[in-house]
C-alpha cells in the first residue's frame, strides 16, 4: 500500500519547510512512520550555486515527483513542495506553462494539499528568494491553478505552534483525531465565494481578534 501523501505548497518565505519538519515530528510522535521529502530546488541551488535556467525546470520538477512516488516503506509521506511550485515559478519568471499538465496530474496523488498563508514576514534566504513583492502573485497563481484543476486545498495561518495546530486541524479529514488544538489556532478553509487571499486573511484576522476579545 502506498503511503498517504501530504503536500505543502506556498509562496517563498511562508514557512513551508519549517512546517513540514514540525508536521513530521508530530506525526512520528503519534506513532506514524513518516518520510519527509525535502525541496529539490533548494538542494539544486545549493549544489550549483545558482538558480536554474528555463530548460532546467522540467528536470527539477520530475525529480521532485520521483522522490515522492518512490517512497513506499512509510505510513505518510510529506512533500516539502511539489512539481506545481516549479510549474508556477516557470510561468511567473519565464512565461512557460508547459509544466502545468504534469504538475497538476501529480498533485492529484496527494490526500491533502496545504497552502501556507502570507501572514509570516518575508525573510531573505540566499539564491531562492525573489523578494516580498513576488509572494502575492505566486500565491494567487497557486490558488488559481488548484481551483481550475478542481484540486482541494486548505490554507494554513498562524505562527509557531499555532501554525502547526492549524495544519493538524486541516488534516483531520484524512487523519482523524490527529489534531490537538491550542486556544486560538484556526485552519482557514478556501473561501466559498472567491479565491482572494486577502479575503481569507481578513476572515482569519477577525476570528483571531474575536477569540482574543469576545466582546
MODELLER restraints for C-alpha pairs under 7 A, 6 or more apart:
rsr = mdl.restraints
at = mdl.atoms
rsr.add(forms.Gaussian(group=physical.xy_distance, feature=features.Distance(at['CA:2:A'], at['CA:72:A']), mean=5.50, stdev=0.5))
rsr.add(forms.Gaussian(group=physical.xy_distance, feature=features.Distance(at['CA:3:A'], at['CA:72:A']), mean=6.19, stdev=0.5))
rsr.add(forms.Gaussian(group=physical.xy_distance, feature=features.Distance(at['CA:3:A'], at['CA:74:A']), mean=5.69, stdev=0.5))
rsr.add(forms.Gaussian(group=physical.xy_distance, feature=features.Distance(at['CA:3:A'], at['CA:75:A']), mean=4.70, stdev=0.5))
rsr.add(forms.Gaussian(group=physical.xy_distance, feature=features.Distance(at['CA:3:A'], at['CA:76:A']), mean=4.84, stdev=0.5))
rsr.add(forms.Gaussian(group=physical.xy_distance, feature=features.Distance(at['CA:3:A'], at['CA:77:A']), mean=6.12, stdev=0.5))
rsr.add(forms.Gaussian(group=physical.xy_distance, feature=features.Distance(at['CA:4:A'], at['CA:75:A']), mean=6.23, stdev=0.5))
rsr.add(forms.Gaussian(group=physical.xy_distance, feature=features.Distance(at['CA:4:A'], at['CA:76:A']), mean=4.69, stdev=0.5))
rsr.add(forms.Gaussian(group=physical.xy_distance, feature=features.Distance(at['CA:4:A'], at['CA:77:A']), mean=6.20, stdev=0.5))
rsr.add(forms.Gaussian(group=physical.xy_distance, feature=features.Distance(at['CA:4:A'], at['CA:111:A']), mean=6.32, stdev=0.5))
rsr.add(forms.Gaussian(group=physical.xy_distance, feature=features.Distance(at['CA:5:A'], at['CA:76:A']), mean=5.82, stdev=0.5))
rsr.add(forms.Gaussian(group=physical.xy_distance, feature=features.Distance(at['CA:5:A'], at['CA:77:A']), mean=4.87, stdev=0.5))
rsr.add(forms.Gaussian(group=physical.xy_distance, feature=features.Distance(at['CA:5:A'], at['CA:78:A']), mean=6.00, stdev=0.5))
rsr.add(forms.Gaussian(group=physical.xy_distance, feature=features.Distance(at['CA:5:A'], at['CA:110:A']), mean=4.79, stdev=0.5))
rsr.add(forms.Gaussian(group=physical.xy_distance, feature=features.Distance(at['CA:5:A'], at['CA:111:A']), mean=5.54, stdev=0.5))
rsr.add(forms.Gaussian(group=physical.xy_distance, feature=features.Distance(at['CA:5:A'], at['CA:112:A']), mean=6.95, stdev=0.5))
rsr.add(forms.Gaussian(group=physical.xy_distance, feature=features.Distance(at['CA:6:A'], at['CA:77:A']), mean=6.24, stdev=0.5))
rsr.add(forms.Gaussian(group=physical.xy_distance, feature=features.Distance(at['CA:6:A'], at['CA:78:A']), mean=4.84, stdev=0.5))
rsr.add(forms.Gaussian(group=physical.xy_distance, feature=features.Distance(at['CA:6:A'], at['CA:79:A']), mean=6.16, stdev=0.5))
rsr.add(forms.Gaussian(group=physical.xy_distance, feature=features.Distance(at['CA:6:A'], at['CA:110:A']), mean=5.56, stdev=0.5))
rsr.add(forms.Gaussian(group=physical.xy_distance, feature=features.Distance(at['CA:6:A'], at['CA:111:A']), mean=6.02, stdev=0.5))
rsr.add(forms.Gaussian(group=physical.xy_distance, feature=features.Distance(at['CA:6:A'], at['CA:112:A']), mean=5.01, stdev=0.5))
rsr.add(forms.Gaussian(group=physical.xy_distance, feature=features.Distance(at['CA:6:A'], at['CA:113:A']), mean=6.01, stdev=0.5))
rsr.add(forms.Gaussian(group=physical.xy_distance, feature=features.Distance(at['CA:7:A'], at['CA:78:A']), mean=6.01, stdev=0.5))
rsr.add(forms.Gaussian(group=physical.xy_distance, feature=features.Distance(at['CA:7:A'], at['CA:79:A']), mean=4.87, stdev=0.5))
rsr.add(forms.Gaussian(group=physical.xy_distance, feature=features.Distance(at['CA:7:A'], at['CA:80:A']), mean=6.62, stdev=0.5))
rsr.add(forms.Gaussian(group=physical.xy_distance, feature=features.Distance(at['CA:7:A'], at['CA:81:A']), mean=6.21, stdev=0.5))
rsr.add(forms.Gaussian(group=physical.xy_distance, feature=features.Distance(at['CA:7:A'], at['CA:82:A']), mean=6.76, stdev=0.5))
rsr.add(forms.Gaussian(group=physical.xy_distance, feature=features.Distance(at['CA:7:A'], at['CA:110:A']), mean=6.34, stdev=0.5))
rsr.add(forms.Gaussian(group=physical.xy_distance, feature=features.Distance(at['CA:7:A'], at['CA:112:A']), mean=6.29, stdev=0.5))
rsr.add(forms.Gaussian(group=physical.xy_distance, feature=features.Distance(at['CA:7:A'], at['CA:113:A']), mean=4.73, stdev=0.5))
rsr.add(forms.Gaussian(group=physical.xy_distance, feature=features.Distance(at['CA:7:A'], at['CA:114:A']), mean=6.05, stdev=0.5))
rsr.add(forms.Gaussian(group=physical.xy_distance, feature=features.Distance(at['CA:8:A'], at['CA:16:A']), mean=6.23, stdev=0.5))
rsr.add(forms.Gaussian(group=physical.xy_distance, feature=features.Distance(at['CA:8:A'], at['CA:79:A']), mean=6.11, stdev=0.5))
rsr.add(forms.Gaussian(group=physical.xy_distance, feature=features.Distance(at['CA:8:A'], at['CA:80:A']), mean=5.40, stdev=0.5))
rsr.add(forms.Gaussian(group=physical.xy_distance, feature=features.Distance(at['CA:8:A'], at['CA:81:A']), mean=5.08, stdev=0.5))
rsr.add(forms.Gaussian(group=physical.xy_distance, feature=features.Distance(at['CA:8:A'], at['CA:113:A']), mean=6.08, stdev=0.5))
rsr.add(forms.Gaussian(group=physical.xy_distance, feature=features.Distance(at['CA:8:A'], at['CA:114:A']), mean=4.95, stdev=0.5))
rsr.add(forms.Gaussian(group=physical.xy_distance, feature=features.Distance(at['CA:8:A'], at['CA:115:A']), mean=6.02, stdev=0.5))
rsr.add(forms.Gaussian(group=physical.xy_distance, feature=features.Distance(at['CA:9:A'], at['CA:16:A']), mean=6.86, stdev=0.5))
rsr.add(forms.Gaussian(group=physical.xy_distance, feature=features.Distance(at['CA:9:A'], at['CA:81:A']), mean=5.18, stdev=0.5))
rsr.add(forms.Gaussian(group=physical.xy_distance, feature=features.Distance(at['CA:9:A'], at['CA:85:A']), mean=6.88, stdev=0.5))
rsr.add(forms.Gaussian(group=physical.xy_distance, feature=features.Distance(at['CA:9:A'], at['CA:114:A']), mean=6.12, stdev=0.5))
rsr.add(forms.Gaussian(group=physical.xy_distance, feature=features.Distance(at['CA:9:A'], at['CA:115:A']), mean=4.82, stdev=0.5))
rsr.add(forms.Gaussian(group=physical.xy_distance, feature=features.Distance(at['CA:9:A'], at['CA:116:A']), mean=6.33, stdev=0.5))
rsr.add(forms.Gaussian(group=physical.xy_distance, feature=features.Distance(at['CA:10:A'], at['CA:16:A']), mean=6.75, stdev=0.5))
rsr.add(forms.Gaussian(group=physical.xy_distance, feature=features.Distance(at['CA:10:A'], at['CA:115:A']), mean=5.25, stdev=0.5))
rsr.add(forms.Gaussian(group=physical.xy_distance, feature=features.Distance(at['CA:10:A'], at['CA:116:A']), mean=4.96, stdev=0.5))
rsr.add(forms.Gaussian(group=physical.xy_distance, feature=features.Distance(at['CA:10:A'], at['CA:139:A']), mean=6.41, stdev=0.5))
rsr.add(forms.Gaussian(group=physical.xy_distance, feature=features.Distance(at['CA:11:A'], at['CA:135:A']), mean=5.18, stdev=0.5))
rsr.add(forms.Gaussian(group=physical.xy_distance, feature=features.Distance(at['CA:11:A'], at['CA:138:A']), mean=5.70, stdev=0.5))
rsr.add(forms.Gaussian(group=physical.xy_distance, feature=features.Distance(at['CA:11:A'], at['CA:139:A']), mean=5.59, stdev=0.5))
rsr.add(forms.Gaussian(group=physical.xy_distance, feature=features.Distance(at['CA:12:A'], at['CA:129:A']), mean=6.70, stdev=0.5))
rsr.add(forms.Gaussian(group=physical.xy_distance, feature=features.Distance(at['CA:12:A'], at['CA:135:A']), mean=6.26, stdev=0.5))
rsr.add(forms.Gaussian(group=physical.xy_distance, feature=features.Distance(at['CA:13:A'], at['CA:122:A']), mean=5.36, stdev=0.5))
rsr.add(forms.Gaussian(group=physical.xy_distance, feature=features.Distance(at['CA:13:A'], at['CA:123:A']), mean=6.00, stdev=0.5))
rsr.add(forms.Gaussian(group=physical.xy_distance, feature=features.Distance(at['CA:14:A'], at['CA:116:A']), mean=5.85, stdev=0.5))
rsr.add(forms.Gaussian(group=physical.xy_distance, feature=features.Distance(at['CA:14:A'], at['CA:117:A']), mean=6.42, stdev=0.5))
rsr.add(forms.Gaussian(group=physical.xy_distance, feature=features.Distance(at['CA:14:A'], at['CA:118:A']), mean=6.03, stdev=0.5))
rsr.add(forms.Gaussian(group=physical.xy_distance, feature=features.Distance(at['CA:14:A'], at['CA:120:A']), mean=5.84, stdev=0.5))
rsr.add(forms.Gaussian(group=physical.xy_distance, feature=features.Distance(at['CA:15:A'], at['CA:116:A']), mean=6.97, stdev=0.5))
rsr.add(forms.Gaussian(group=physical.xy_distance, feature=features.Distance(at['CA:16:A'], at['CA:80:A']), mean=6.50, stdev=0.5))
rsr.add(forms.Gaussian(group=physical.xy_distance, feature=features.Distance(at['CA:16:A'], at['CA:116:A']), mean=6.51, stdev=0.5))
rsr.add(forms.Gaussian(group=physical.xy_distance, feature=features.Distance(at['CA:17:A'], at['CA:80:A']), mean=5.96, stdev=0.5))
rsr.add(forms.Gaussian(group=physical.xy_distance, feature=features.Distance(at['CA:19:A'], at['CA:164:A']), mean=6.41, stdev=0.5))
rsr.add(forms.Gaussian(group=physical.xy_distance, feature=features.Distance(at['CA:20:A'], at['CA:78:A']), mean=6.84, stdev=0.5))
rsr.add(forms.Gaussian(group=physical.xy_distance, feature=features.Distance(at['CA:20:A'], at['CA:80:A']), mean=6.02, stdev=0.5))
rsr.add(forms.Gaussian(group=physical.xy_distance, feature=features.Distance(at['CA:22:A'], at['CA:164:A']), mean=6.78, stdev=0.5))
rsr.add(forms.Gaussian(group=physical.xy_distance, feature=features.Distance(at['CA:23:A'], at['CA:164:A']), mean=6.75, stdev=0.5))
rsr.add(forms.Gaussian(group=physical.xy_distance, feature=features.Distance(at['CA:24:A'], at['CA:34:A']), mean=6.20, stdev=0.5))
rsr.add(forms.Gaussian(group=physical.xy_distance, feature=features.Distance(at['CA:24:A'], at['CA:36:A']), mean=6.71, stdev=0.5))
rsr.add(forms.Gaussian(group=physical.xy_distance, feature=features.Distance(at['CA:28:A'], at['CA:34:A']), mean=6.21, stdev=0.5))
rsr.add(forms.Gaussian(group=physical.xy_distance, feature=features.Distance(at['CA:32:A'], at['CA:75:A']), mean=6.06, stdev=0.5))
rsr.add(forms.Gaussian(group=physical.xy_distance, feature=features.Distance(at['CA:33:A'], at['CA:74:A']), mean=4.96, stdev=0.5))
rsr.add(forms.Gaussian(group=physical.xy_distance, feature=features.Distance(at['CA:33:A'], at['CA:75:A']), mean=4.99, stdev=0.5))
rsr.add(forms.Gaussian(group=physical.xy_distance, feature=features.Distance(at['CA:33:A'], at['CA:76:A']), mean=6.31, stdev=0.5))
rsr.add(forms.Gaussian(group=physical.xy_distance, feature=features.Distance(at['CA:34:A'], at['CA:74:A']), mean=5.65, stdev=0.5))
rsr.add(forms.Gaussian(group=physical.xy_distance, feature=features.Distance(at['CA:34:A'], at['CA:75:A']), mean=6.01, stdev=0.5))
rsr.add(forms.Gaussian(group=physical.xy_distance, feature=features.Distance(at['CA:34:A'], at['CA:76:A']), mean=4.82, stdev=0.5))
rsr.add(forms.Gaussian(group=physical.xy_distance, feature=features.Distance(at['CA:34:A'], at['CA:77:A']), mean=5.71, stdev=0.5))
rsr.add(forms.Gaussian(group=physical.xy_distance, feature=features.Distance(at['CA:35:A'], at['CA:74:A']), mean=6.44, stdev=0.5))
rsr.add(forms.Gaussian(group=physical.xy_distance, feature=features.Distance(at['CA:35:A'], at['CA:76:A']), mean=6.42, stdev=0.5))
rsr.add(forms.Gaussian(group=physical.xy_distance, feature=features.Distance(at['CA:35:A'], at['CA:77:A']), mean=4.82, stdev=0.5))
rsr.add(forms.Gaussian(group=physical.xy_distance, feature=features.Distance(at['CA:35:A'], at['CA:78:A']), mean=6.28, stdev=0.5))
rsr.add(forms.Gaussian(group=physical.xy_distance, feature=features.Distance(at['CA:36:A'], at['CA:77:A']), mean=5.86, stdev=0.5))
rsr.add(forms.Gaussian(group=physical.xy_distance, feature=features.Distance(at['CA:36:A'], at['CA:78:A']), mean=4.81, stdev=0.5))
rsr.add(forms.Gaussian(group=physical.xy_distance, feature=features.Distance(at['CA:36:A'], at['CA:79:A']), mean=6.17, stdev=0.5))
rsr.add(forms.Gaussian(group=physical.xy_distance, feature=features.Distance(at['CA:37:A'], at['CA:67:A']), mean=6.88, stdev=0.5))
rsr.add(forms.Gaussian(group=physical.xy_distance, feature=features.Distance(at['CA:37:A'], at['CA:68:A']), mean=6.41, stdev=0.5))
rsr.add(forms.Gaussian(group=physical.xy_distance, feature=features.Distance(at['CA:37:A'], at['CA:78:A']), mean=6.07, stdev=0.5))
rsr.add(forms.Gaussian(group=physical.xy_distance, feature=features.Distance(at['CA:37:A'], at['CA:79:A']), mean=4.96, stdev=0.5))
rsr.add(forms.Gaussian(group=physical.xy_distance, feature=features.Distance(at['CA:37:A'], at['CA:80:A']), mean=5.97, stdev=0.5))
rsr.add(forms.Gaussian(group=physical.xy_distance, feature=features.Distance(at['CA:38:A'], at['CA:79:A']), mean=6.55, stdev=0.5))
rsr.add(forms.Gaussian(group=physical.xy_distance, feature=features.Distance(at['CA:38:A'], at['CA:80:A']), mean=5.08, stdev=0.5))
rsr.add(forms.Gaussian(group=physical.xy_distance, feature=features.Distance(at['CA:39:A'], at['CA:80:A']), mean=5.43, stdev=0.5))
rsr.add(forms.Gaussian(group=physical.xy_distance, feature=features.Distance(at['CA:39:A'], at['CA:81:A']), mean=5.96, stdev=0.5))
rsr.add(forms.Gaussian(group=physical.xy_distance, feature=features.Distance(at['CA:40:A'], at['CA:60:A']), mean=6.56, stdev=0.5))
rsr.add(forms.Gaussian(group=physical.xy_distance, feature=features.Distance(at['CA:40:A'], at['CA:64:A']), mean=5.75, stdev=0.5))
rsr.add(forms.Gaussian(group=physical.xy_distance, feature=features.Distance(at['CA:41:A'], at['CA:60:A']), mean=6.45, stdev=0.5))
rsr.add(forms.Gaussian(group=physical.xy_distance, feature=features.Distance(at['CA:45:A'], at['CA:51:A']), mean=5.54, stdev=0.5))
rsr.add(forms.Gaussian(group=physical.xy_distance, feature=features.Distance(at['CA:45:A'], at['CA:127:A']), mean=6.94, stdev=0.5))
rsr.add(forms.Gaussian(group=physical.xy_distance, feature=features.Distance(at['CA:50:A'], at['CA:127:A']), mean=6.54, stdev=0.5))
rsr.add(forms.Gaussian(group=physical.xy_distance, feature=features.Distance(at['CA:51:A'], at['CA:127:A']), mean=6.51, stdev=0.5))
rsr.add(forms.Gaussian(group=physical.xy_distance, feature=features.Distance(at['CA:54:A'], at['CA:90:A']), mean=6.99, stdev=0.5))
rsr.add(forms.Gaussian(group=physical.xy_distance, feature=features.Distance(at['CA:54:A'], at['CA:94:A']), mean=6.65, stdev=0.5))
rsr.add(forms.Gaussian(group=physical.xy_distance, feature=features.Distance(at['CA:57:A'], at['CA:86:A']), mean=6.67, stdev=0.5))
rsr.add(forms.Gaussian(group=physical.xy_distance, feature=features.Distance(at['CA:58:A'], at['CA:99:A']), mean=6.78, stdev=0.5))
rsr.add(forms.Gaussian(group=physical.xy_distance, feature=features.Distance(at['CA:61:A'], at['CA:83:A']), mean=4.48, stdev=0.5))
rsr.add(forms.Gaussian(group=physical.xy_distance, feature=features.Distance(at['CA:61:A'], at['CA:86:A']), mean=6.00, stdev=0.5))
rsr.add(forms.Gaussian(group=physical.xy_distance, feature=features.Distance(at['CA:64:A'], at['CA:82:A']), mean=6.26, stdev=0.5))
rsr.add(forms.Gaussian(group=physical.xy_distance, feature=features.Distance(at['CA:64:A'], at['CA:83:A']), mean=6.17, stdev=0.5))
rsr.add(forms.Gaussian(group=physical.xy_distance, feature=features.Distance(at['CA:65:A'], at['CA:82:A']), mean=6.71, stdev=0.5))
rsr.add(forms.Gaussian(group=physical.xy_distance, feature=features.Distance(at['CA:65:A'], at['CA:83:A']), mean=6.36, stdev=0.5))
rsr.add(forms.Gaussian(group=physical.xy_distance, feature=features.Distance(at['CA:68:A'], at['CA:79:A']), mean=6.74, stdev=0.5))
rsr.add(forms.Gaussian(group=physical.xy_distance, feature=features.Distance(at['CA:83:A'], at['CA:103:A']), mean=5.03, stdev=0.5))
rsr.add(forms.Gaussian(group=physical.xy_distance, feature=features.Distance(at['CA:84:A'], at['CA:100:A']), mean=6.95, stdev=0.5))
rsr.add(forms.Gaussian(group=physical.xy_distance, feature=features.Distance(at['CA:84:A'], at['CA:103:A']), mean=4.75, stdev=0.5))
rsr.add(forms.Gaussian(group=physical.xy_distance, feature=features.Distance(at['CA:84:A'], at['CA:104:A']), mean=6.43, stdev=0.5))
rsr.add(forms.Gaussian(group=physical.xy_distance, feature=features.Distance(at['CA:87:A'], at['CA:97:A']), mean=6.71, stdev=0.5))
rsr.add(forms.Gaussian(group=physical.xy_distance, feature=features.Distance(at['CA:87:A'], at['CA:99:A']), mean=5.05, stdev=0.5))
rsr.add(forms.Gaussian(group=physical.xy_distance, feature=features.Distance(at['CA:87:A'], at['CA:100:A']), mean=5.55, stdev=0.5))
rsr.add(forms.Gaussian(group=physical.xy_distance, feature=features.Distance(at['CA:87:A'], at['CA:103:A']), mean=6.62, stdev=0.5))
rsr.add(forms.Gaussian(group=physical.xy_distance, feature=features.Distance(at['CA:88:A'], at['CA:141:A']), mean=6.79, stdev=0.5))
rsr.add(forms.Gaussian(group=physical.xy_distance, feature=features.Distance(at['CA:88:A'], at['CA:142:A']), mean=6.79, stdev=0.5))
rsr.add(forms.Gaussian(group=physical.xy_distance, feature=features.Distance(at['CA:90:A'], at['CA:96:A']), mean=5.39, stdev=0.5))
rsr.add(forms.Gaussian(group=physical.xy_distance, feature=features.Distance(at['CA:90:A'], at['CA:97:A']), mean=6.80, stdev=0.5))
rsr.add(forms.Gaussian(group=physical.xy_distance, feature=features.Distance(at['CA:91:A'], at['CA:97:A']), mean=5.12, stdev=0.5))
rsr.add(forms.Gaussian(group=physical.xy_distance, feature=features.Distance(at['CA:108:A'], at['CA:151:A']), mean=6.88, stdev=0.5))
rsr.add(forms.Gaussian(group=physical.xy_distance, feature=features.Distance(at['CA:111:A'], at['CA:174:A']), mean=6.87, stdev=0.5))
rsr.add(forms.Gaussian(group=physical.xy_distance, feature=features.Distance(at['CA:112:A'], at['CA:153:A']), mean=6.75, stdev=0.5))
rsr.add(forms.Gaussian(group=physical.xy_distance, feature=features.Distance(at['CA:112:A'], at['CA:171:A']), mean=6.93, stdev=0.5))
rsr.add(forms.Gaussian(group=physical.xy_distance, feature=features.Distance(at['CA:113:A'], at['CA:152:A']), mean=6.96, stdev=0.5))
rsr.add(forms.Gaussian(group=physical.xy_distance, feature=features.Distance(at['CA:113:A'], at['CA:153:A']), mean=4.82, stdev=0.5))
rsr.add(forms.Gaussian(group=physical.xy_distance, feature=features.Distance(at['CA:113:A'], at['CA:154:A']), mean=6.51, stdev=0.5))
rsr.add(forms.Gaussian(group=physical.xy_distance, feature=features.Distance(at['CA:114:A'], at['CA:153:A']), mean=5.68, stdev=0.5))
rsr.add(forms.Gaussian(group=physical.xy_distance, feature=features.Distance(at['CA:114:A'], at['CA:154:A']), mean=5.05, stdev=0.5))
rsr.add(forms.Gaussian(group=physical.xy_distance, feature=features.Distance(at['CA:114:A'], at['CA:155:A']), mean=5.95, stdev=0.5))
rsr.add(forms.Gaussian(group=physical.xy_distance, feature=features.Distance(at['CA:114:A'], at['CA:156:A']), mean=6.65, stdev=0.5))
rsr.add(forms.Gaussian(group=physical.xy_distance, feature=features.Distance(at['CA:115:A'], at['CA:153:A']), mean=6.68, stdev=0.5))
rsr.add(forms.Gaussian(group=physical.xy_distance, feature=features.Distance(at['CA:115:A'], at['CA:154:A']), mean=5.94, stdev=0.5))
rsr.add(forms.Gaussian(group=physical.xy_distance, feature=features.Distance(at['CA:115:A'], at['CA:155:A']), mean=4.67, stdev=0.5))
rsr.add(forms.Gaussian(group=physical.xy_distance, feature=features.Distance(at['CA:115:A'], at['CA:156:A']), mean=6.00, stdev=0.5))
rsr.add(forms.Gaussian(group=physical.xy_distance, feature=features.Distance(at['CA:116:A'], at['CA:155:A']), mean=5.77, stdev=0.5))
rsr.add(forms.Gaussian(group=physical.xy_distance, feature=features.Distance(at['CA:116:A'], at['CA:156:A']), mean=4.89, stdev=0.5))
rsr.add(forms.Gaussian(group=physical.xy_distance, feature=features.Distance(at['CA:116:A'], at['CA:157:A']), mean=6.66, stdev=0.5))
rsr.add(forms.Gaussian(group=physical.xy_distance, feature=features.Distance(at['CA:117:A'], at['CA:155:A']), mean=5.97, stdev=0.5))
rsr.add(forms.Gaussian(group=physical.xy_distance, feature=features.Distance(at['CA:117:A'], at['CA:156:A']), mean=5.52, stdev=0.5))
rsr.add(forms.Gaussian(group=physical.xy_distance, feature=features.Distance(at['CA:117:A'], at['CA:157:A']), mean=5.38, stdev=0.5))
rsr.add(forms.Gaussian(group=physical.xy_distance, feature=features.Distance(at['CA:119:A'], at['CA:157:A']), mean=6.57, stdev=0.5))
rsr.add(forms.Gaussian(group=physical.xy_distance, feature=features.Distance(at['CA:122:A'], at['CA:132:A']), mean=5.90, stdev=0.5))
rsr.add(forms.Gaussian(group=physical.xy_distance, feature=features.Distance(at['CA:143:A'], at['CA:195:A']), mean=6.50, stdev=0.5))
rsr.add(forms.Gaussian(group=physical.xy_distance, feature=features.Distance(at['CA:146:A'], at['CA:152:A']), mean=6.95, stdev=0.5))
rsr.add(forms.Gaussian(group=physical.xy_distance, feature=features.Distance(at['CA:154:A'], at['CA:170:A']), mean=6.38, stdev=0.5))
rsr.add(forms.Gaussian(group=physical.xy_distance, feature=features.Distance(at['CA:154:A'], at['CA:188:A']), mean=6.34, stdev=0.5))
rsr.add(forms.Gaussian(group=physical.xy_distance, feature=features.Distance(at['CA:154:A'], at['CA:189:A']), mean=5.25, stdev=0.5))
rsr.add(forms.Gaussian(group=physical.xy_distance, feature=features.Distance(at['CA:154:A'], at['CA:190:A']), mean=6.12, stdev=0.5))
rsr.add(forms.Gaussian(group=physical.xy_distance, feature=features.Distance(at['CA:155:A'], at['CA:187:A']), mean=6.78, stdev=0.5))
rsr.add(forms.Gaussian(group=physical.xy_distance, feature=features.Distance(at['CA:155:A'], at['CA:188:A']), mean=5.11, stdev=0.5))
rsr.add(forms.Gaussian(group=physical.xy_distance, feature=features.Distance(at['CA:155:A'], at['CA:189:A']), mean=6.02, stdev=0.5))
rsr.add(forms.Gaussian(group=physical.xy_distance, feature=features.Distance(at['CA:155:A'], at['CA:190:A']), mean=6.73, stdev=0.5))
rsr.add(forms.Gaussian(group=physical.xy_distance, feature=features.Distance(at['CA:156:A'], at['CA:163:A']), mean=6.55, stdev=0.5))
rsr.add(forms.Gaussian(group=physical.xy_distance, feature=features.Distance(at['CA:156:A'], at['CA:166:A']), mean=5.92, stdev=0.5))
rsr.add(forms.Gaussian(group=physical.xy_distance, feature=features.Distance(at['CA:156:A'], at['CA:167:A']), mean=5.94, stdev=0.5))
rsr.add(forms.Gaussian(group=physical.xy_distance, feature=features.Distance(at['CA:156:A'], at['CA:187:A']), mean=5.67, stdev=0.5))
rsr.add(forms.Gaussian(group=physical.xy_distance, feature=features.Distance(at['CA:156:A'], at['CA:188:A']), mean=5.96, stdev=0.5))
rsr.add(forms.Gaussian(group=physical.xy_distance, feature=features.Distance(at['CA:157:A'], at['CA:163:A']), mean=5.60, stdev=0.5))
rsr.add(forms.Gaussian(group=physical.xy_distance, feature=features.Distance(at['CA:157:A'], at['CA:166:A']), mean=6.64, stdev=0.5))
rsr.add(forms.Gaussian(group=physical.xy_distance, feature=features.Distance(at['CA:157:A'], at['CA:187:A']), mean=6.71, stdev=0.5))
rsr.add(forms.Gaussian(group=physical.xy_distance, feature=features.Distance(at['CA:157:A'], at['CA:188:A']), mean=6.92, stdev=0.5))
rsr.add(forms.Gaussian(group=physical.xy_distance, feature=features.Distance(at['CA:162:A'], at['CA:185:A']), mean=5.06, stdev=0.5))
rsr.add(forms.Gaussian(group=physical.xy_distance, feature=features.Distance(at['CA:165:A'], at['CA:179:A']), mean=6.72, stdev=0.5))
rsr.add(forms.Gaussian(group=physical.xy_distance, feature=features.Distance(at['CA:165:A'], at['CA:180:A']), mean=6.88, stdev=0.5))
rsr.add(forms.Gaussian(group=physical.xy_distance, feature=features.Distance(at['CA:165:A'], at['CA:181:A']), mean=5.40, stdev=0.5))
rsr.add(forms.Gaussian(group=physical.xy_distance, feature=features.Distance(at['CA:165:A'], at['CA:182:A']), mean=6.99, stdev=0.5))
rsr.add(forms.Gaussian(group=physical.xy_distance, feature=features.Distance(at['CA:165:A'], at['CA:185:A']), mean=6.03, stdev=0.5))
rsr.add(forms.Gaussian(group=physical.xy_distance, feature=features.Distance(at['CA:166:A'], at['CA:185:A']), mean=5.67, stdev=0.5))
rsr.add(forms.Gaussian(group=physical.xy_distance, feature=features.Distance(at['CA:166:A'], at['CA:186:A']), mean=5.09, stdev=0.5))
rsr.add(forms.Gaussian(group=physical.xy_distance, feature=features.Distance(at['CA:166:A'], at['CA:187:A']), mean=4.36, stdev=0.5))
rsr.add(forms.Gaussian(group=physical.xy_distance, feature=features.Distance(at['CA:167:A'], at['CA:187:A']), mean=6.50, stdev=0.5))
rsr.add(forms.Gaussian(group=physical.xy_distance, feature=features.Distance(at['CA:168:A'], at['CA:178:A']), mean=6.34, stdev=0.5))
rsr.add(forms.Gaussian(group=physical.xy_distance, feature=features.Distance(at['CA:168:A'], at['CA:179:A']), mean=4.82, stdev=0.5))
rsr.add(forms.Gaussian(group=physical.xy_distance, feature=features.Distance(at['CA:169:A'], at['CA:179:A']), mean=4.99, stdev=0.5))
rsr.add(forms.Gaussian(group=physical.xy_distance, feature=features.Distance(at['CA:169:A'], at['CA:187:A']), mean=6.12, stdev=0.5))
rsr.add(forms.Gaussian(group=physical.xy_distance, feature=features.Distance(at['CA:170:A'], at['CA:187:A']), mean=5.74, stdev=0.5))
rsr.add(forms.Gaussian(group=physical.xy_distance, feature=features.Distance(at['CA:172:A'], at['CA:178:A']), mean=6.21, stdev=0.5))
rsr.add(forms.Gaussian(group=physical.xy_distance, feature=features.Distance(at['CA:172:A'], at['CA:179:A']), mean=6.48, stdev=0.5))
rsr.add(forms.Gaussian(group=physical.xy_distance, feature=features.Distance(at['CA:184:A'], at['CA:208:A']), mean=6.41, stdev=0.5))
rsr.add(forms.Gaussian(group=physical.xy_distance, feature=features.Distance(at['CA:184:A'], at['CA:211:A']), mean=6.25, stdev=0.5))
rsr.add(forms.Gaussian(group=physical.xy_distance, feature=features.Distance(at['CA:188:A'], at['CA:204:A']), mean=6.81, stdev=0.5))
rsr.add(forms.Gaussian(group=physical.xy_distance, feature=features.Distance(at['CA:191:A'], at['CA:200:A']), mean=6.35, stdev=0.5))
